[in-house]
Amino acid sequence: MTTAGTISLRSAARSHTGLVRKNNQDSGYAGPNFLLIADGMGGHAGGDVASAITVARLAELDREPSGDDALELLRTSILDANDRICRGVVEQPELAGMGTTVTALLRAPGNRFALAHIGDSRGYVLRDGELQIVTHDHTFVQMLVDEGRITADEAETHPQRSVVMKVLGDVGASPDLDLSLREAQVGDRWMLCSDGLTGFAEMADIERVLTEVSDPDECCRQLIDLALAGGGADNVTVVIGDVLEGSVETPTGVAVGSVEINPQYARIGTDPGGDASTEALNQFGDGDVPTDTVPLQMVADSDEPEPTAEAVLPSRRDAKTREIETKTREIETGESRAASADSETAEGDDLAADDDEVDKRSFLGWIITAIVIIALAVAGFFAYNYISNHYFLTSVDGKVTLYRGLDTTLGPIELNRLEDTTDIEVGTLNSFSQDRLRGSIQADSRDEADRIIDNLRNESRQAGGVTGNASDGTNPSDPAPSPPTAPTGVPSDSITRESQ
């Protein structure tokens, strides 16, 4: 072990959207004194915002250790990032429920690291050729493992393995962080990663790359390639720091993922009630949540009462009465017929104006009704289009089978149909791929599904399991498998990544 004040980190970070998702909700940071991974969740526009806010705030900690309590500094900084996320939700209610995991490693005085963790991203250290995990997943399945109800191997394929119990953000609870001090040794290699790596690559392969590839940046690249080769169905971010003696040529840190792609998110929640946060929220890119949406129900929920027919249109009986009275006055006063004609014209104009007002209000009602009908039709079109362009792969009668639609039902309605039965024998794939197919492998396009099929076919060929083309194995008569039923007992306040 080295003496105090003589170590630093040679670090690198990389992030990839993956092969299925359309946006990157991960953010990461690597510097000479600080490593950080944040895996966001909460919808298309939400998880990417939460992770970017967190990394932008915590990157300020990347500086030489001082006399301050590093663990307390790390804790208070994470809580401040949590407050910024919650303020962002107040400013933009469409972001409600957004959150992020956090795993952070801060260099502390005395050759130690302050480690903070919440969620299911992970921290590992490779020391003396042995890879050790230093964080504890805050997930439903890990709780079952801790209680002895399932084994660690069963947790890897459990249908609720994506349910996260603790995260940072707008989740209705104060963050419950795991905090600890860790000894640092020259030669250690630290790795922080999102579950997009550990969920799609074998640990043996991860350990091999960490051991054999000396350059941190190249090591990050090869680890991401492992996740993509395993299906790449999630964002994947890897941060690596090698503990070296003395200083290293890493004057500034590097940020990756959403915080790099969307730098405007860093300003959200920084000045409560001010203009900076609002301006940042208004800069959502194409496909993100708009900030000028006016719900249709606001028209119907107005406090102003609807005008009655009597209030809009004067009584025609009263008009007739006034006409008789006018004629009586003409006889009594000898007024000219010209004056009488002018009076009748004025009365007629008033009645015509009232009729026009009624017509305008009726026309406005038809416009509002038409807008509602059009909005419902557009929503239905986009829902149908999404289902029609979504695919998933599963195992049917021992074959890799492709379905079009969603792996679920809506009452008695099946939201999918058989698209193709390939010639790939599930039994010829490795155990990791077989476990994924017992549930389903999702794809947002046919091209994406074909890429996954090609990866599985190559894997099967290496084992001698594919004998022909995919079309040779087509069997449209195979019934669609029933979707798996989620087990009972999942806590109601937990967060599932598939809802993002």
C-alpha positions as CSV (number, residue, x, y, z in Angstrom):
1,M,0.0,0.0,0.0
2,T,1.2,3.5,-0.9
3,T,1.7,6.4,1.5
4,A,-0.8,9.1,1.9
5,G,-1.3,11.7,-0.8
6,T,0.6,9.8,-3.5
7,I,-2.1,8.1,-5.6
8,S,-4.4,9.2,-8.4
9,L,-6.7,7.7,-11.0
10,R,-6.0,7.1,-14.7
11,S,-9.6,7.0,-15.8
12,A,-11.9,6.6,-18.8
13,A,-15.6,6.4,-19.5
14,R,-17.8,5.4,-22.4
15,S,-21.6,5.1,-23.0
16,H,-23.8,3.6,-25.7
17,T,-27.5,3.8,-26.3
18,G,-27.6,0.1,-27.1
19,L,-29.3,-1.7,-29.9
20,V,-33.0,-1.4,-28.8
21,R,-33.6,1.8,-26.9
22,K,-34.0,5.1,-28.7
23,N,-32.4,7.5,-26.2
24,N,-29.6,7.2,-23.7
25,Q,-30.8,7.6,-20.1
26,D,-27.3,6.7,-18.6
27,S,-24.8,9.4,-17.6
28,G,-21.2,8.8,-16.4
29,Y,-18.1,10.7,-15.4
30,A,-14.4,9.8,-15.0
31,G,-11.7,12.1,-13.6
32,P,-8.4,11.9,-11.7
33,N,-10.2,12.0,-8.4
34,F,-13.8,11.0,-9.0
35,L,-15.7,8.2,-10.8
36,L,-19.5,8.2,-11.2
37,I,-22.3,6.2,-12.9
38,A,-26.0,7.2,-13.0
39,D,-28.6,5.1,-14.7
40,G,-31.8,7.1,-15.2
41,M,-35.4,5.9,-15.3
42,G,-38.8,7.4,-15.6
43,G,-39.8,7.5,-19.2
44,H,-38.6,8.8,-22.5
45,A,-38.1,12.3,-21.1
46,G,-37.2,11.7,-17.5
47,G,-34.5,9.2,-16.8
48,D,-32.1,11.1,-19.1
49,V,-32.9,14.3,-17.3
50,A,-32.4,12.8,-13.8
51,S,-29.0,11.2,-14.6
52,A,-27.7,14.4,-16.3
53,I,-28.7,16.6,-13.4
54,T,-27.0,14.2,-11.0
55,V,-23.7,13.9,-12.9
56,A,-23.6,17.7,-13.6
57,R,-23.9,18.4,-9.9
58,L,-21.5,15.7,-8.6
59,A,-18.8,16.3,-11.2
60,E,-17.9,19.4,-9.1
61,L,-16.4,17.0,-6.5
62,D,-13.5,16.0,-8.9
63,R,-10.7,17.9,-7.1
64,E,-7.7,17.2,-4.9
65,P,-8.8,15.8,-1.5
66,S,-8.9,18.4,1.3
67,G,-9.4,18.2,5.0
68,D,-13.1,17.8,4.6
69,D,-14.9,14.6,5.5
70,A,-15.1,13.1,2.0
71,L,-17.9,10.7,2.9
72,E,-20.1,13.5,4.3
73,L,-19.2,15.7,1.3
74,L,-20.3,13.0,-1.0
75,R,-23.5,12.4,0.9
76,T,-24.6,16.0,1.0
77,S,-23.8,16.5,-2.7
78,I,-26.0,13.6,-3.7
79,L,-28.8,14.9,-1.5
80,D,-28.5,18.3,-3.2
81,A,-28.7,16.5,-6.6
82,N,-31.8,14.8,-5.4
83,D,-33.3,18.2,-4.5
84,R,-32.6,19.5,-7.9
85,I,-34.4,16.5,-9.5
86,C,-37.4,17.2,-7.4
87,R,-37.4,20.9,-8.2
88,G,-37.3,20.0,-11.9
89,V,-40.5,17.9,-11.4
90,V,-42.2,20.9,-9.8
91,E,-41.2,23.1,-12.7
92,Q,-42.2,20.5,-15.3
93,P,-44.9,18.1,-14.0
94,E,-44.6,15.8,-17.1
95,L,-41.3,14.6,-15.5
96,A,-43.0,13.3,-12.4
97,G,-41.5,10.0,-11.2
98,M,-38.1,10.4,-12.8
99,G,-35.2,9.0,-10.9
100,T,-31.7,7.6,-11.3
101,T,-29.3,5.2,-9.7
102,V,-26.0,6.5,-8.3
103,T,-22.7,4.8,-7.7
104,A,-19.9,7.2,-6.9
105,L,-16.2,6.8,-5.9
106,L,-14.5,9.9,-4.5
107,R,-10.8,10.0,-3.7
108,A,-10.3,10.8,0.0
109,P,-7.3,11.7,2.2
110,G,-5.1,8.9,3.4
111,N,-5.2,6.7,0.3
112,R,-8.9,5.9,0.7
113,F,-12.0,6.2,-1.4
114,A,-15.5,7.3,-0.3
115,L,-18.1,5.1,-1.9
116,A,-21.8,6.0,-2.2
117,H,-24.4,3.8,-3.8
118,I,-28.1,3.6,-4.4
119,G,-30.0,1.5,-7.0
120,D,-28.8,-1.4,-9.2
121,S,-25.7,0.0,-11.0
122,R,-22.6,-1.7,-9.7
123,G,-19.1,-1.1,-8.5
124,Y,-16.3,-3.6,-8.8
125,V,-12.6,-3.6,-7.9
126,L,-10.0,-5.9,-9.6
127,R,-7.3,-6.5,-7.1
128,D,-4.4,-9.0,-7.4
129,G,-6.2,-10.7,-10.3
130,E,-9.5,-11.2,-8.5
131,L,-12.7,-9.2,-9.4
132,Q,-14.8,-8.3,-6.4
133,I,-18.2,-6.6,-6.3
134,V,-18.3,-3.8,-3.7
135,T,-21.9,-2.7,-4.0
136,H,-25.2,-4.3,-3.1
137,D,-28.1,-4.2,-5.5
138,H,-31.2,-2.4,-4.2
139,T,-33.6,-4.7,-6.1
140,F,-36.6,-6.9,-5.4
141,V,-34.8,-10.1,-6.4
142,Q,-31.7,-9.2,-4.3
143,M,-34.0,-8.8,-1.3
144,L,-35.4,-12.3,-2.0
145,V,-31.8,-13.6,-2.2
146,D,-30.9,-11.9,1.1
147,E,-33.9,-13.5,2.7
148,G,-33.0,-16.9,1.4
149,R,-36.2,-17.3,-0.7
150,I,-34.3,-17.7,-4.0
151,T,-30.7,-18.4,-5.0
152,A,-28.4,-16.0,-6.8
153,D,-28.7,-18.1,-10.0
154,E,-32.5,-17.9,-9.8
155,A,-32.3,-14.2,-9.4
156,E,-30.5,-13.9,-12.8
157,T,-33.6,-15.1,-14.6
158,H,-36.4,-14.0,-12.2
159,P,-39.3,-12.2,-14.1
160,Q,-39.1,-9.3,-11.6
161,R,-35.3,-8.8,-11.8
162,S,-35.8,-5.2,-13.1
163,V,-37.7,-4.0,-10.1
164,V,-35.6,-1.4,-8.3
165,M,-36.4,-0.7,-4.6
166,K,-34.3,2.4,-4.0
167,V,-33.3,5.3,-6.3
168,L,-32.5,9.0,-6.3
169,G,-35.2,11.3,-7.4
170,D,-39.0,11.9,-7.4
171,V,-40.0,8.6,-5.8
172,G,-41.8,9.8,-2.7
173,A,-39.0,8.8,-0.2
174,S,-35.8,10.3,1.1
175,P,-32.7,8.7,-0.5
176,D,-31.3,5.8,1.6
177,L,-27.6,5.7,0.5
178,D,-25.1,3.0,1.2
179,L,-21.9,4.8,2.3
180,S,-18.5,3.4,3.1
181,L,-14.8,4.1,3.1
182,R,-12.6,1.8,1.0
183,E,-8.8,1.4,1.1
184,A,-7.0,2.1,-2.1
185,Q,-4.0,0.2,-3.4
186,V,-1.7,0.9,-6.3
187,G,-2.6,-1.5,-9.0
188,D,-6.3,-1.7,-8.2
189,R,-8.7,-1.3,-11.2
190,W,-12.1,0.1,-10.3
191,M,-15.1,-0.3,-12.6
192,L,-18.5,1.3,-12.2
193,C,-21.2,0.2,-14.7
194,S,-24.9,0.3,-15.4
195,D,-26.9,-2.9,-15.6
196,G,-26.8,-2.6,-19.3
197,L,-23.4,-4.3,-19.0
198,T,-23.9,-6.9,-16.2
199,G,-27.4,-7.8,-17.6
200,F,-26.1,-8.7,-21.1
201,A,-22.5,-10.0,-20.6
202,E,-21.1,-12.9,-18.7
203,M,-19.1,-12.0,-15.6
204,A,-16.3,-14.3,-16.8
205,D,-15.9,-12.3,-20.0
206,I,-16.1,-9.0,-18.1
207,E,-13.3,-10.2,-15.8
208,R,-11.2,-11.4,-18.7
209,V,-11.3,-8.0,-20.5
210,L,-10.6,-6.1,-17.2
211,T,-7.6,-8.3,-16.6
212,E,-6.1,-8.4,-20.2
213,V,-6.8,-4.9,-21.6
214,S,-4.4,-2.4,-19.9
215,D,-5.7,0.9,-21.4
216,P,-8.8,2.1,-19.6
217,D,-10.5,3.6,-22.6
218,E,-10.0,0.6,-24.8
219,C,-11.2,-1.6,-21.9
220,C,-14.4,0.4,-21.7
221,R,-14.9,0.0,-25.5
222,Q,-14.4,-3.8,-25.4
223,L,-16.8,-4.2,-22.4
224,I,-19.5,-2.2,-24.3
225,D,-18.9,-4.5,-27.3
226,L,-19.6,-7.5,-25.0
227,A,-23.0,-6.0,-24.0
228,L,-23.9,-5.3,-27.6
229,A,-23.0,-8.8,-28.6
230,G,-25.3,-10.1,-25.8
231,G,-28.3,-8.3,-27.3
232,G,-27.7,-4.7,-26.2
233,A,-31.3,-4.3,-25.1
234,D,-30.4,-1.5,-22.6
235,N,-28.2,1.5,-22.4
236,V,-24.7,0.6,-21.3
237,T,-22.2,2.8,-19.6
238,V,-18.8,1.8,-18.2
239,V,-16.4,3.9,-16.1
240,I,-12.9,2.6,-15.2
241,G,-10.2,4.1,-12.9
242,D,-6.8,2.6,-12.4
243,V,-5.1,3.5,-9.1
244,L,-1.6,4.7,-9.8
245,E,1.2,6.2,-7.7
246,G,1.8,9.9,-8.2
247,S,-0.1,12.1,-10.6
248,V,-1.4,11.2,-14.0
249,E,-2.0,13.1,-17.2
250,T,-5.7,13.5,-16.7
251,P,-6.1,17.2,-16.0
252,T,-9.9,17.2,-16.4
253,G,-12.6,14.6,-16.3
254,V,-14.9,13.4,-19.1
255,A,-18.7,13.2,-19.0
256,V,-20.5,10.7,-21.2
257,G,-24.1,9.7,-21.9
258,S,-27.1,12.0,-21.5
259,V,-25.1,14.7,-19.6
260,E,-22.9,15.0,-22.7
261,I,-25.7,14.8,-25.2
262,N,-28.1,17.1,-23.4
263,P,-25.9,19.7,-21.6
264,Q,-28.9,22.0,-21.1
265,Y,-30.4,19.5,-18.5
266,A,-27.6,20.5,-16.1
267,R,-29.4,23.8,-15.4
268,I,-32.7,22.2,-14.4
269,G,-33.5,22.7,-10.7
270,T,-30.5,25.1,-10.1
271,D,-32.5,28.3,-9.4
272,P,-35.9,27.6,-7.8
273,G,-38.5,29.9,-9.4
274,G,-36.0,31.4,-11.8
275,D,-35.7,31.6,-15.5
276,A,-32.7,29.2,-16.1
277,S,-34.6,26.0,-15.2
278,T,-37.6,27.0,-17.3
279,E,-35.4,27.8,-20.3
280,A,-33.6,24.5,-19.9
281,L,-36.9,22.5,-19.7
282,N,-38.0,24.3,-22.9
283,Q,-35.0,23.0,-24.8
284,F,-36.1,19.4,-24.9
285,G,-35.1,17.8,-28.2
286,D,-37.2,16.1,-30.8
287,G,-39.4,13.5,-29.2
288,D,-39.1,14.8,-25.7
289,V,-41.9,16.1,-23.5
290,P,-43.3,19.5,-24.8
291,T,-43.6,22.3,-22.2
292,D,-46.6,24.1,-23.8
293,T,-49.2,21.3,-23.7
294,V,-52.7,22.5,-22.6
295,P,-55.0,19.6,-21.6
296,L,-58.2,19.4,-23.5
297,Q,-60.2,19.1,-20.3
298,M,-59.3,22.7,-19.3
299,V,-61.9,23.8,-21.8
300,A,-64.6,21.7,-20.0
301,D,-63.4,22.5,-16.5
302,S,-63.8,26.3,-16.7
303,D,-65.5,27.9,-13.7
304,E,-67.5,30.2,-15.9
305,P,-71.1,29.0,-16.2
306,E,-72.5,28.1,-19.6
307,P,-74.9,30.9,-20.8
308,T,-78.6,30.0,-21.0
309,A,-80.8,30.5,-24.0
310,E,-82.6,33.3,-22.2
311,A,-79.4,35.1,-21.4
312,V,-78.2,34.9,-25.0
313,L,-81.5,35.6,-26.9
314,P,-84.0,38.2,-25.8
315,S,-87.6,36.9,-25.7
316,R,-89.3,37.3,-29.1
317,R,-92.6,37.8,-27.2
318,D,-91.1,40.9,-25.5
319,A,-90.0,42.2,-29.0
320,K,-93.6,41.9,-30.2
321,T,-94.9,43.7,-27.2
322,R,-92.5,46.5,-27.8
323,E,-93.6,46.7,-31.4
324,I,-97.3,47.1,-30.3
325,E,-96.4,49.8,-27.8
326,T,-94.5,51.7,-30.5
327,K,-97.4,51.6,-32.9
328,T,-99.7,52.9,-30.1
329,R,-97.4,55.8,-29.4
330,E,-97.4,56.6,-33.1
331,I,-101.2,56.9,-33.1
332,E,-101.2,58.9,-29.9
333,T,-98.3,61.3,-30.9
334,G,-98.7,61.4,-34.6
335,E,-95.1,60.3,-35.3
336,S,-94.3,59.8,-38.9
337,R,-94.2,56.5,-40.6
338,A,-90.6,57.1,-41.4
339,A,-89.7,57.2,-37.7
340,S,-91.7,54.0,-37.1
341,A,-89.8,52.3,-40.0
342,D,-86.5,53.3,-38.5
343,S,-87.5,51.8,-35.1
344,E,-88.6,48.5,-36.7
345,T,-85.2,48.3,-38.5
346,A,-83.3,48.8,-35.3
347,E,-85.3,46.1,-33.5
348,G,-84.6,43.7,-36.4
349,D,-80.9,44.5,-36.3
350,D,-80.8,43.7,-32.5
351,L,-82.5,40.3,-33.1
352,A,-80.2,39.5,-36.0
353,A,-77.2,40.2,-33.8
354,D,-78.5,38.0,-31.1
355,D,-79.0,35.2,-33.6
356,D,-75.5,35.6,-34.8
357,E,-74.2,35.3,-31.2
358,V,-76.0,32.0,-30.8
359,D,-74.7,30.7,-34.1
360,K,-71.1,31.6,-33.1
361,R,-71.3,29.7,-29.7
362,S,-72.8,26.7,-31.4
363,F,-70.0,26.7,-34.0
364,L,-67.4,26.9,-31.2
365,G,-68.9,23.8,-29.6
366,W,-68.6,21.9,-32.9
367,I,-65.0,23.0,-33.2
368,I,-64.1,21.7,-29.7
369,T,-65.9,18.4,-30.4
370,A,-64.0,18.0,-33.7
371,I,-60.6,18.7,-31.9
372,V,-61.3,16.0,-29.3
373,I,-62.3,13.5,-32.0
374,I,-59.1,14.3,-34.0
375,A,-56.9,14.0,-30.9
376,L,-58.4,10.6,-30.1
377,A,-57.9,9.4,-33.7
378,V,-54.3,10.6,-33.7
379,A,-53.6,8.8,-30.4
380,G,-55.1,5.6,-31.7
381,F,-53.1,5.9,-34.9
382,F,-49.8,6.3,-33.0
383,A,-50.7,3.4,-30.6
384,Y,-51.4,1.1,-33.5
385,N,-48.3,2.2,-35.3
386,Y,-46.1,1.5,-32.2
387,I,-47.6,-2.0,-31.7
388,S,-47.3,-2.8,-35.4
389,N,-43.6,-1.9,-35.5
390,H,-42.6,-3.6,-32.2
391,Y,-41.3,-7.2,-32.2
392,F,-40.1,-9.7,-29.6
393,L,-38.3,-13.0,-29.7
394,T,-39.1,-16.0,-27.5
395,S,-38.9,-19.7,-27.4
396,V,-41.7,-21.9,-28.9
397,D,-41.2,-25.7,-29.1
398,G,-37.5,-25.3,-28.8
399,K,-37.1,-22.8,-31.6
400,V,-36.3,-19.1,-31.6
401,T,-39.6,-17.5,-32.7
402,L,-40.4,-13.9,-33.7
403,Y,-43.6,-12.2,-32.9
404,R,-44.9,-8.8,-34.0
405,G,-46.6,-6.6,-31.4
406,L,-46.4,-6.5,-27.6
407,D,-45.6,-9.5,-25.3
408,T,-48.9,-9.0,-23.4
409,T,-52.7,-9.1,-23.6
410,L,-55.4,-6.6,-23.1
411,G,-58.2,-8.6,-21.5
412,P,-59.2,-11.3,-24.1
413,I,-57.3,-9.4,-26.9
414,E,-53.8,-10.6,-27.9
415,L,-51.6,-7.7,-28.8
416,N,-49.2,-9.8,-30.9
417,R,-49.1,-12.2,-33.8
418,L,-46.6,-14.8,-35.0
419,E,-44.2,-13.3,-37.6
420,D,-41.6,-16.0,-38.1
421,T,-40.3,-19.3,-36.7
422,T,-36.5,-19.5,-37.2
423,D,-34.4,-22.6,-37.6
424,I,-32.4,-21.7,-34.5
425,E,-32.5,-24.4,-31.8
426,V,-32.7,-22.8,-28.4
427,G,-30.9,-25.7,-26.9
428,T,-27.7,-24.9,-28.9
429,L,-27.5,-21.4,-27.4
430,N,-25.5,-20.5,-24.3
431,S,-27.3,-20.5,-21.0
432,F,-27.5,-16.7,-20.9
433,S,-29.3,-16.4,-24.2
434,Q,-31.6,-19.3,-23.2
435,D,-32.6,-17.5,-20.0
436,R,-33.4,-14.3,-22.0
437,L,-35.6,-16.3,-24.5
438,R,-37.6,-17.9,-21.6
439,G,-39.0,-14.4,-21.2
440,S,-38.7,-12.3,-24.4
441,I,-36.1,-10.2,-26.2
442,Q,-37.6,-6.9,-27.3
443,A,-36.9,-5.1,-30.6
444,D,-38.3,-1.7,-31.8
445,S,-38.1,-2.6,-35.5
446,R,-37.9,-5.5,-37.8
447,D,-34.3,-4.6,-38.7
448,E,-33.4,-4.7,-35.0
449,A,-35.1,-8.0,-34.6
450,D,-33.2,-9.4,-37.6
451,R,-29.9,-8.2,-36.1
452,I,-30.7,-10.0,-32.8
453,I,-31.7,-13.2,-34.8
454,D,-28.4,-13.0,-36.7
455,N,-26.4,-12.7,-33.4
456,L,-28.3,-15.8,-32.1
457,R,-27.8,-17.7,-35.4
458,N,-24.0,-17.0,-35.3
459,E,-23.9,-18.2,-31.7
460,S,-25.9,-21.4,-32.6
461,R,-23.7,-22.1,-35.7
462,Q,-20.6,-22.1,-33.5
463,A,-22.3,-24.8,-31.6
464,G,-23.5,-26.6,-34.7
465,G,-27.2,-25.9,-34.1
466,V,-28.3,-24.2,-37.3
467,T,-28.7,-26.3,-40.4
468,G,-30.5,-24.0,-42.9
469,N,-32.0,-20.6,-43.5
470,A,-34.5,-18.9,-41.2
471,S,-37.2,-19.3,-43.8
472,D,-36.8,-23.1,-43.7
473,G,-38.1,-23.2,-40.2
474,T,-41.1,-21.1,-40.6
475,N,-44.2,-22.6,-39.0
476,P,-47.1,-20.1,-38.9
477,S,-49.4,-22.6,-37.3
478,D,-47.4,-22.5,-34.0
479,P,-49.5,-20.9,-31.3
480,A,-48.3,-17.7,-29.7
481,P,-46.9,-18.3,-26.2
482,S,-48.8,-16.9,-23.3
483,P,-47.0,-14.0,-21.6
484,P,-45.4,-14.7,-18.2
485,T,-47.5,-13.9,-15.2
486,A,-45.8,-11.5,-12.8
487,P,-45.5,-13.0,-9.2
488,T,-47.4,-11.5,-6.4
489,G,-45.6,-9.8,-3.6
490,V,-43.8,-7.0,-5.5
491,P,-43.8,-3.8,-3.3
492,S,-46.2,-1.2,-4.7
493,D,-43.6,1.6,-4.4
494,S,-40.9,-0.1,-6.4
495,I,-39.8,1.0,-9.8
496,T,-39.6,-1.2,-12.9
497,R,-37.2,-0.2,-15.7
498,E,-39.5,-1.5,-18.4
499,S,-41.9,1.3,-17.5
500,Q,-39.3,3.9,-18.6
